[in-house]
Amino acid sequence: VKLLDGDCSKIYSPFSNGYNVAYYTDKKIFAESFADEYIIELMKIIDDINIEFIFTDPLENPTYTNPNTPHLLEQFDCILSFPPMGLSTNNEFLNSDRFNRFKFHKVKSNREVAHFEHILAQTSGKAVVLMPVGFTYRGNQDEDFRKYLIESNLLEAVIQLPPNLHNATSIETTFVILNKHKEDVNVYFLNLKHECFLQREGRKLTLKDIDYIVSIYENKQELENISRFVTPDEINNNNYSVAIDRYIISKEIEEIQKKL
């Protein structure tokens, strides 16, 4: 939530458990997913959260459309989303799509790029999307979509999260941040796998100081072995990979590379 601009009064949060965002902000949440509607109603009554929830799959049946022009999707200044990872797809939503959202998703693939394309279609400002780290370097449709984001100057930042951060999965993840009002053509990379951000509880890792991390991102600080700006040309030379290890490496690994 803190990675989003503070100006927006509402946050669109489609897909997995997006309704939980309501516990971390007083902004109104607009959520779409196959969550338990009974649970949402209890949250409203017991915890007095500010949320509008619709039981649907946003890929197959997006319901937030423009009130004046219902053939167009509603545009949100702020989107925060945690799409499901690694889901296979029957691609039926491609045939029923009325909003021309899916330009890169291919038939024989998982839904990750399709999820991202839906989010992009409803974004008028900034979107913070949690993606598996594989999205940052895989080829085919993932590479084509990353190339589009770079060439359209939509990719603002990539924030790599440490492993073993999530309870539900061991998949390594990264925040991909889009901004349709971006001015600088460069992309900001921030590596939160650095030890200075971490505290360990057995095998589980947690982040020490969220406010400090957010301040680094907001001020776009360039810190040695932690964060830096990368030009579109450098990303292009790496086949549009936005994997953090291509751009930020430790001194030890840098010395080994030099010797090799």
VOPAGU-2260 file (C-alpha; in pm, 1 decimal, decimal comma):
REM VOPAGU-2260
SITE   aa  ch    i         X         Y         Z
SITE  VAL   A    0       0,0       0,0       0,0
SITE  LYS   A    1     282,6     240,2      87,1
SITE  LEU   A    2     439,2     193,7    -256,5
SITE  LEU   A    3     130,5     354,3    -412,6
SITE  ASP   A    4      87,0     730,7    -432,7
SITE  GLY   A    5     -94,4     870,6    -131,4
SITE  ASP   A    6    -323,0    1092,6    -340,2
SITE  CYS   A    7    -572,7     830,2    -458,0
SITE  SER   A    8    -893,4     783,1    -259,5
SITE  LYS   A    9    -961,3     428,7    -382,7
SITE  ILE   A   10    -758,6     119,4    -471,3
SITE  TYR   A   11    -858,5    -148,0    -721,1
SITE  SER   A   12    -736,0    -488,6    -603,2
SITE  PRO   A   13    -832,3    -775,2    -836,2
SITE  PHE   A   14    -749,1   -1146,0    -797,5
SITE  SER   A   15    -625,7   -1346,9    -498,6
SITE  ASN   A   16    -729,3   -1213,9    -157,6
SITE  GLY   A   17    -723,9    -853,9    -279,0
SITE  TYR   A   18    -988,2    -769,1     -22,0
SITE  ASN   A   19    -728,6    -807,2     257,2
SITE  VAL   A   20    -570,1    -479,9     142,6
SITE  ALA   A   21    -856,2    -308,0     328,1
SITE  TYR   A   22    -685,9    -390,6     658,8
SITE  TYR   A   23    -384,4    -175,5     567,5
SITE  THR   A   24    -548,8     145,1     446,1
SITE  ASP   A   25    -852,8     363,6     501,4
SITE  LYS   A   26    -891,3     412,5     125,9
SITE  LYS   A   27   -1190,4     238,0     -32,7
SITE  ILE   A   28   -1103,3    -100,0    -182,8
SITE  PHE   A   29   -1267,3    -231,7    -499,6
SITE  ALA   A   30   -1200,4    -605,3    -518,6
SITE  GLU   A   31   -1291,7    -877,4    -767,7
SITE  SER   A   32   -1216,5   -1248,0    -713,6
SITE  PHE   A   33   -1364,8   -1586,0    -622,0
SITE  ALA   A   34   -1334,3   -1518,5    -247,2
SITE  ASP   A   35   -1598,0   -1619,0       6,4
SITE  GLU   A   36   -1862,5   -1344,2       1,7
SITE  TYR   A   37   -1976,7   -1442,5     352,2
SITE  ILE   A   38   -1627,1   -1368,8     486,1
SITE  ILE   A   39   -1627,8   -1028,2     317,0
SITE  GLU   A   40   -1961,8    -936,8     474,3
SITE  LEU   A   41   -1832,5   -1040,6     817,0
SITE  MET   A   42   -1524,1    -823,0     765,0
SITE  LYS   A   43   -1747,5    -526,8     686,4
SITE  ILE   A   44   -1961,3    -578,8     997,7
SITE  ILE   A   45   -1698,3    -678,8    1252,3
SITE  ASP   A   46   -1396,2    -479,8    1133,9
SITE  ASP   A   47   -1581,0    -192,6     963,6
SITE  ILE   A   48   -1362,7    -209,7     653,4
SITE  ASN   A   49   -1433,2       7,5     351,2
SITE  ILE   A   50   -1467,5    -235,4      62,6
SITE  GLU   A   51   -1680,3    -308,0    -241,1
SITE  PHE   A   52   -1647,9    -672,1    -339,9
SITE  ILE   A   53   -1773,4    -856,7    -649,2
SITE  PHE   A   54   -1761,5   -1234,7    -679,1
SITE  THR   A   55   -1617,4   -1291,8   -1027,5
SITE  ASP   A   56   -1309,2   -1382,0   -1227,6
SITE  PRO   A   57   -1183,9   -1045,3   -1363,4
SITE  LEU   A   58   -1033,5   -1217,4   -1669,0
SITE  GLU   A   59   -1362,9   -1375,4   -1775,9
SITE  ASN   A   60   -1609,8   -1118,9   -1650,4
SITE  PRO   A   61   -1465,8    -782,6   -1539,7
SITE  THR   A   62   -1744,8    -582,2   -1376,5
SITE  TYR   A   63   -1592,7    -240,1   -1310,1
SITE  THR   A   64   -1679,1     -56,1   -1629,3
SITE  ASN   A   65   -1704,1     314,9   -1704,1
SITE  PRO   A   66   -2051,3     432,7   -1586,5
SITE  ASN   A   67   -2092,3     661,6   -1888,0
SITE  THR   A   68   -1944,5     425,3   -2145,8
SITE  PRO   A   69   -2006,3      66,1   -2028,7
SITE  HIS   A   70   -1819,3     -79,0   -2326,2
SITE  LEU   A   71   -1498,4      59,5   -2165,3
SITE  LEU   A   72   -1334,4     -53,5   -1842,5
SITE  GLU   A   73   -1327,7     181,6   -1543,9
SITE  GLN   A   74    -989,3     342,4   -1490,0
SITE  PHE   A   75    -825,4     343,8   -1145,3
SITE  ASP   A   76    -542,1     573,0   -1035,5
SITE  CYS   A   77    -412,3     309,5    -792,7
SITE  ILE   A   78    -403,5     -68,3    -831,3
SITE  LEU   A   79    -251,9    -321,3    -593,7
SITE  SER   A   80    -274,3    -684,5    -697,3
SITE  PHE   A   81    -144,0   -1028,7    -599,1
SITE  PRO   A   82    -243,2   -1248,0    -897,1
SITE  PRO   A   83    -234,6   -1627,5    -857,2
SITE  MET   A   84      89,0   -1783,0    -983,5
SITE  GLY   A   85     141,8   -2071,8   -1222,5
SITE  LEU   A   86    -222,9   -2135,5   -1307,6
SITE  SER   A   87    -290,5   -2322,6   -1630,7
SITE  THR   A   88    -567,6   -2176,7   -1840,5
SITE  ASN   A   89    -850,8   -2285,9   -2064,9
SITE  ASN   A   90    -833,9   -1948,5   -2242,5
SITE  GLU   A   91   -1212,7   -1915,2   -2266,0
SITE  PHE   A   92   -1176,7   -1555,5   -2152,1
SITE  LEU   A   93    -999,6   -1474,1   -2480,5
SITE  ASN   A   94   -1316,5   -1550,3   -2675,7
SITE  SER   A   95   -1545,4   -1352,4   -2447,2
SITE  ASP   A   96   -1324,0   -1044,9   -2401,4
SITE  ARG   A   97   -1504,5    -726,9   -2508,8
SITE  PHE   A   98   -1234,6    -485,3   -2399,5
SITE  ASN   A   99    -936,2    -576,0   -2622,5
SITE  ARG   A  100    -714,3    -646,7   -2320,9
SITE  PHE   A  101    -506,8    -946,0   -2428,3
SITE  LYS   A  102    -237,0    -867,2   -2683,8
SITE  PHE   A  103      47,4   -1082,2   -2547,5
SITE  HIS   A  104    -112,0   -1375,3   -2365,5
SITE  LYS   A  105     -81,4   -1689,7   -2576,7
SITE  VAL   A  106    -306,7   -1991,5   -2582,8
SITE  LYS   A  107     -58,9   -2250,1   -2449,1
SITE  SER   A  108      63,8   -2070,0   -2138,8
SITE  ASN   A  109     -20,7   -1988,1   -1779,4
SITE  ARG   A  110    -232,4   -1687,4   -1691,8
SITE  GLU   A  111      35,1   -1458,6   -1545,6
SITE  VAL   A  112      72,5   -1226,7   -1844,0
SITE  ALA   A  113    -307,2   -1227,4   -1891,2
SITE  HIS   A  114    -350,8   -1116,5   -1528,7
SITE  PHE   A  115    -102,4    -836,6   -1586,9
SITE  GLU   A  116    -269,9    -729,0   -1912,5
SITE  HIS   A  117    -603,8    -699,8   -1732,0
SITE  ILE   A  118    -442,8    -483,8   -1462,9
SITE  LEU   A  119    -280,7    -264,4   -1728,1
SITE  ALA   A  120    -618,1    -220,2   -1901,4
SITE  GLN   A  121    -774,2     -77,5   -1582,2
SITE  THR   A  122    -477,7     140,9   -1480,7
SITE  SER   A  123    -482,4     515,4   -1533,2
SITE  GLY   A  124    -204,0     587,1   -1283,4
SITE  LYS   A  125      13,3     346,7   -1085,1
SITE  ALA   A  126      -8,3     -31,2   -1040,8
SITE  VAL   A  127     192,4    -239,2    -792,8
SITE  VAL   A  128     179,1    -606,7    -892,9
SITE  LEU   A  129     335,6    -904,2    -715,2
SITE  MET   A  130     478,4   -1147,0    -972,7
SITE  PRO   A  131     687,3   -1465,5    -956,0
SITE  VAL   A  132    1051,9   -1389,9   -1022,3
SITE  GLY   A  133    1032,7   -1607,5   -1336,1
SITE  PHE   A  134     830,8   -1333,2   -1503,3
SITE  THR   A  135    1137,3   -1107,1   -1493,3
SITE  TYR   A  136    1351,1   -1325,2   -1721,5
SITE  ARG   A  137    1137,9   -1585,8   -1905,1
SITE  GLY   A  138    1119,1   -1568,9   -2284,9
SITE  ASN   A  139     825,4   -1588,6   -2527,5
SITE  GLN   A  140     514,6   -1397,4   -2416,7
SITE  ASP   A  141     679,9   -1276,9   -2093,2
SITE  GLU   A  142     966,5   -1122,1   -2288,6
SITE  ASP   A  143     729,9    -969,2   -2544,3
SITE  PHE   A  144     522,9    -812,6   -2267,4
SITE  ARG   A  145     829,6    -678,2   -2083,6
SITE  LYS   A  146     954,0    -532,1   -2412,5
SITE  TYR   A  147     619,9    -356,0   -2457,1
SITE  LEU   A  148     636,7    -212,9   -2103,1
SITE  ILE   A  149     990,6     -81,1   -2161,2
SITE  GLU   A  150     926,0      62,5   -2506,8
SITE  SER   A  151     602,9     227,1   -2386,2
SITE  ASN   A  152     788,8     370,8   -2083,3
SITE  LEU   A  153     541,2     215,0   -1839,6
SITE  LEU   A  154     783,2      24,1   -1615,1
SITE  GLU   A  155     882,9     244,2   -1322,5
SITE  ALA   A  156    1047,8       1,3   -1082,9
SITE  VAL   A  157    1132,2    -359,4   -1000,8
SITE  ILE   A  158    1162,2    -445,7    -631,5
SITE  GLN   A  159    1305,8    -790,3    -564,3
SITE  LEU   A  160    1175,4    -953,6    -246,4
SITE  PRO   A  161    1377,2   -1204,2     -40,6
SITE  PRO   A  162    1300,0   -1578,9     -55,9
SITE  ASN   A  163    1085,2   -1754,3     206,0
SITE  LEU   A  164     888,9   -1435,6     269,2
SITE  HIS   A  165     540,1   -1578,8     205,4
SITE  ASN   A  166     363,6   -1836,4     417,6
SITE  ALA   A  167     163,0   -1986,4     132,1
SITE  THR   A  168     443,8   -2043,2    -118,5
SITE  SER   A  169     821,0   -2077,1    -144,5
SITE  ILE   A  170     815,8   -1913,6    -489,9
SITE  GLU   A  171    1050,1   -1614,6    -503,0
SITE  THR   A  172     860,6   -1298,0    -591,0
SITE  THR   A  173     912,5    -942,7    -705,6
SITE  PHE   A  174     705,0    -625,2    -712,3
SITE  VAL   A  175     665,5    -486,8   -1063,3
SITE  ILE   A  176     553,0    -122,7   -1055,3
SITE  LEU   A  177     388,2      45,3   -1353,3
SITE  ASN   A  178     324,9     416,4   -1388,3
SITE  LYS   A  179     133,1     570,9   -1678,6
SITE  HIS   A  180     255,4     918,6   -1574,5
SITE  LYS   A  181     621,9     824,0   -1564,4
SITE  GLU   A  182     860,2    1098,7   -1675,9
SITE  ASP   A  183    1206,7     940,5   -1654,4
SITE  VAL   A  184    1278,9     674,3   -1917,0
SITE  ASN   A  185    1504,5     473,2   -1683,6
SITE  VAL   A  186    1387,3     185,7   -1462,6
SITE  TYR   A  187    1460,3     180,2   -1089,3
SITE  PHE   A  188    1581,4    -149,6    -939,1
SITE  LEU   A  189    1577,8    -218,7    -564,4
SITE  ASN   A  190    1714,5    -543,1    -418,2
SITE  LEU   A  191    1553,6    -630,5     -83,8
SITE  LYS   A  192    1750,7    -957,5     -62,1
SITE  HIS   A  193    2036,9    -754,3      86,4
SITE  GLU   A  194    2109,1    -851,5     448,1
SITE  CYS   A  195    2056,4    -497,0     576,1
SITE  PHE   A  196    1680,4    -533,1     516,5
SITE  LEU   A  197    1631,4    -878,9     667,0
SITE  GLN   A  198    1568,8   -1041,5     999,6
SITE  ARG   A  199    1551,5   -1418,9    1035,5
SITE  GLU   A  200    1314,0   -1632,0    1238,0
SITE  GLY   A  201    1438,3   -1985,7    1170,9
SITE  ARG   A  202    1404,4   -2037,0     794,5
SITE  LYS   A  203    1148,3   -1761,6     763,6
SITE  LEU   A  204    1258,4   -1412,2     666,1
SITE  THR   A  205    1084,2   -1085,3     745,1
SITE  LEU   A  206    1164,3    -731,3     638,4
SITE  LYS   A  207    1299,2    -507,8     915,0
SITE  ASP   A  208    1179,3    -157,0     840,9
SITE  ILE   A  209     904,6    -104,7     583,3
SITE  ASP   A  210     910,4     276,1     616,6
SITE  TYR   A  211    1285,0     285,2     547,1
SITE  ILE   A  212    1238,4      67,7     237,7
SITE  VAL   A  213     954,0     288,0     113,1
SITE  SER   A  214    1165,6     602,4     165,5
SITE  ILE   A  215    1445,1     453,3     -48,7
SITE  TYR   A  216    1192,7     381,1    -322,9
SITE  GLU   A  217    1015,0     718,5    -301,8
SITE  ASN   A  218    1342,1     913,2    -311,6
SITE  LYS   A  219    1484,2     676,6    -575,1
SITE  GLN   A  220    1811,2     652,0    -387,6
SITE  GLU   A  221    2100,4     476,1    -559,7
SITE  LEU   A  222    2281,5     266,4    -300,2
SITE  GLU   A  223    2581,1      44,9    -373,1
SITE  ASN   A  224    2482,8    -321,9    -422,2
SITE  ILE   A  225    2122,4    -233,3    -334,0
SITE  SER   A  226    1959,6      -1,6    -587,6
SITE  ARG   A  227    2024,5     179,3    -914,1
SITE  PHE   A  228    1866,2     322,8   -1227,1
SITE  VAL   A  229    1900,1     119,1   -1546,3
SITE  THR   A  230    1860,6     257,0   -1897,0
SITE  PRO   A  231    1623,6     101,6   -2153,4
SITE  ASP   A  232    1923,3      26,1   -2376,6
SITE  GLU   A  233    2089,5    -183,9   -2106,0
SITE  ILE   A  234    1765,3    -376,0   -2052,8
SITE  ASN   A  235    1730,3    -422,6   -2427,7
SITE  ASN   A  236    2082,2    -568,7   -2443,2
SITE  ASN   A  237    1973,3    -826,9   -2183,4
SITE  ASN   A  238    1677,3    -948,0   -2394,3
SITE  TYR   A  239    1446,3    -727,5   -2187,6
SITE  SER   A  240    1523,0    -924,8   -1873,9
SITE  VAL   A  241    1444,7    -729,2   -1558,0
SITE  ALA   A  242    1591,9    -991,7   -1325,0
SITE  ILE   A  243    1762,4    -806,6   -1041,5
SITE  ASP   A  244    2084,2   -1012,7   -1068,2
SITE  ARG   A  245    2148,4    -870,4   -1415,1
SITE  TYR   A  246    2184,3    -518,9   -1275,5
SITE  ILE   A  247    2271,3    -535,1    -904,4
SITE  ILE   A  248    2539,2    -774,0    -780,2
SITE  SER   A  249    2741,2    -792,3    -460,6
SITE  LYS   A  250    3107,8    -691,8    -442,2
SITE  GLU   A  251    3206,7   -1054,8    -384,8
SITE  ILE   A  252    3034,5   -1177,6    -701,9
SITE  GLU   A  253    3170,8    -881,7    -897,0
SITE  GLU   A  254    3526,6    -973,7    -791,5
SITE  ILE   A  255    3471,2   -1338,4    -890,7
SITE  GLN   A  256    3339,5   -1230,8   -1231,3
SITE  LYS   A  257    3644,4   -1012,5   -1288,7
SITE  LYS   A  258    3878,0   -1300,3   -1201,9
SITE  LEU   A  259    3688,3   -1540,9   -1425,7
